[in-house]
Amino acid sequence: MATVQFSASSVSSKNLPSFEGLRPSAIRTSIYSPLRQGNLSLRSFRGLVVTAATTVTPKYTALKPLGDRVLVKIKTAEEKTVGGILLPTSAQTKPQGGEVVVVGEGRTIGKNKVEIDLKTGTQVVYSKYAGTELEFNGSNHLILKEDDIVGILETDDVKDLKPLNDRVLIKVAVAENKTAGGLLLTDATKEKPSIGTVIAVGPGPLDEEGKRKPLSVSNGNTVLYSKYAGNDFKGADGSDYITLRASDVMAVLS
């Protein structure tokens, strides 16, 4: 009887960037079966390919998201480091950003119709695990809810991110290099900080009448936030930043 064997080398992520929490574009399997009766000799066949992303066939030339959904063209992954070193596919970071292609008609809250305040061509950053990937018009896209879009990025530096809804942008505090007793810490033993300074806030979430509710934190606040929340980014200056919902901020420090 034929058996199916999976190995690390059998996973292919060609043409799609990889990231922590990898969703590969294809999975290859090696299939083995006996050559002779009573002797299980190895015989390999061409690998089967299972596509993970949804492919929209070329006969469909238009896609209109429904409700509060947005279609985003995914940004291409960086293939080189800042120093010009080529990165293998497995080391390329999956982008968390892209360009707005088309938006839905919005949603109804109470008696009010709330439109999506995003324009075609806007560069946005979205939650790491949000949406459904699809191949459309020969490019990789993501269709996701408007609330899964973290903010608008008008430059290439995350410190300039304009948060949306109830999101806040925080510059993460630098990790301590020494213990309280004066012992030096290596990068591997440094505890990830969960303290930082708020540098931008969104307009607030919508209430039952479709009006914005102001957030409880503001620019300049030093805050303590949930350690496992949000999306991490590296700024152009090498600093660490995180975007998260205001509800993940636990306290303001002073």
N, C-alpha and C positions, 0 to 999 in steps of 0.2 A: 504494500500500500504506500502511496506517495506521501511524503511528509513535507512540511513547510518550515523553513528555518529563517529567522530574522537575525540580522547582525547589525552592529553599529555602522559597518561600511555599506550596508544595504539601504540606508536612509539617504535619500537625495533631496536637497533643497535648492536645486538649480533654478536660477532666475527669480528666486524670492529671497529676500534677506532673512537672516536668522536672528534670534534674540532669546533672552531668558524666557522660558515658557514657549519654546519653539513650536510653530505650526508649519511643518514642511509642506512644500508644494506637491511633493510626490513621495510615495513609499514604495521601495523596490523589494521584492521578495525573491529569494533563491529557492527553487523547487528541486527536490531530489527524489529519485525513484530507483528501484533495483534494476540492474541490467540483466542478471541471470537468476533463475529460480534457486533459492537456497543460499544465495550469495549477495548481500546487500552492497553492491558496488556503487560508487558515486557517479551520478550523471546530472549535470546542471542544464537548465533551460534558460532561455532569455527571461530576464526579470519582468514580472508583471508591474505595471504602473497604475497607482490609484491616485487620482487627482483630488486634493483636499479642497481647493477653492472652487466655487461655482463658476462655470464658464457660460457666458451669454453668447449664443451663436450669432454670426455676422448678419443674419437676416434681420435681427433687431437692432435698429440704429438709434433708438431713443429710449431713455429710462426715466420715468417720473416717480420719485419717491412719494409715498403716501404719508399723510399726517405730519408729524414733527420729525420725519426722517430726512437725512441729508446724504447725498452721494459725494464722496471725496475721492479724488485721484491720489493714490499713495505716492509719497515722495520716494525717489530712488535711494537705495542704501548706499552709504559711502563705501567705495572699494579701496580707498587708500587712507592711511593715517595722515595727520597734519604734516609729518615729515616725509611723506611720499612713499611709504612702504605699502605694498599691495597686501590686502587682507583676504584670507580665504573666506569662502562663503560662510563657514561655521563661525567665523569671528566677526562678521559684519553685524552691526547693531540694527535691528529692525526699526525703521523710522516710526515715530509716533505722530507724524504730521503729514499734511498734504494740502491739496488745493480743492476748494469747494467747486463742484461741477454744476449741481442743481439741487434745489431745496424743495421740500414739500410745502403744502398749503398752510401748515401750522396746526394748532390744536385749539379746542374750545375749553375754557376754564370758567365754570359758572355760566354766565350769560355772555361772556366776552370771548371774542375770537383773538387768539394771540398768534401773530405771524412770526416766522423765523427771521431774526434780524441778522442774516448773513447774506452776502452778495457773492455771485459767481466770480471766481478768481481769488477769493480771500484765502490766505494761507492760515491754516488752523492746526492746533495740536489737540489730540484726542486721547482718551483713556486707553491704557495699554491693551486691555483685553476686550475692548468694545467692538460691536458691529459684526457684520458678515462680509468676508472677503469675496470678491468676484472679479473675473476677468471680463472686461467690457471694452469694445473698440480697440482691442489689442493691448490694453494697459491694465494694471492692477488697481482696483478700486475697493473702497470700503463703504458699505451702506450702514448708517448708524443713526441713533436718535440724537436730536439736537442737544439734549442734556448730557450726552457722553462727550461732547466737545469741550475741552478744558478751557481753551482761550484762542485768541487771535494773535498771530505772530507776524508783525510787520517788518522785522529785521531777521538776521540770522542768529541773533543772540537771545537766549531764553530769558535773560533779565529784562527784556523789553516786552515780554508776553503780557497781553491784556486779558486777564481772566474773565470768564463768562459766568453768569448765574451766581451760584453760591461758592465758587472756587476762590482760593487765595494762593498767591505765589509767595514762597518763603525762601529766603537765603539761609541755608543751613549753617549753623555754628560750626566752627572748626573743632575737630575732635581733640581731646586732651592728649598731650604727648607724654604725660607722666601720671603716675598714680598719686594718691594723697600722701604716700610715704616717700615719694621722690623717685620711684623706679621708672625708667624709660619704657615706653610701650612701643612695640612694633606695629606696623600697619595691620597685621593679622589679629593682634590682640586689642586694638583700639575699638571701643564700643561706638557703634553708629549713633551720632547725636540725634536727639529728638527735640532739639531746641533750635530756634532760628528767629530771624527778623522778617516780619511781613513787609514786602516791598510793593505789592499790588493786590487789590481786592476786586472782586466782581460786583455787579450792581445789586446782587441779592436774589434770592429765590422768589418765585411768584406765589402770592397768596390765593385764597379761594376766589377772589374777584379779578385775578389776573394782574394785580399790582405788585411792584417790587417791595420786598421787605429788606431794610438795610441790615448789613452783617454786624456782628457784635465785636469784630476786630477791625483795626484800621492800619494804614501805612505807618511803619515805625514801631509797632508793637513787637516786643520780644515774647514769643509764645512757646508753650509746651504742646506738642502734638502727638497723636498716636503713631507709634513707631512703625507700624506695618501699613500705614495708609498712603494713598497718593501715588504720584508718578515722579520718579527721580530724573534729573537732568544735570548735565555738566555745562556750565557757562563758558563763554569765550575766554574769560579770565581765569579759568580753572576752578572756579568756585562751584560748590554743589548747591542745587536748587531743588525744590520740591513743590508740586502743585497738589492741593487736596481740597476737600470740601470744608467749609467753615465748621461743620459739625464734628470734624476730626481734630479740631483745635480744642485742647482740654483746659488750658489756663493761660492767662496773661501774666508775665513775670515783670516785676519792677524792683 
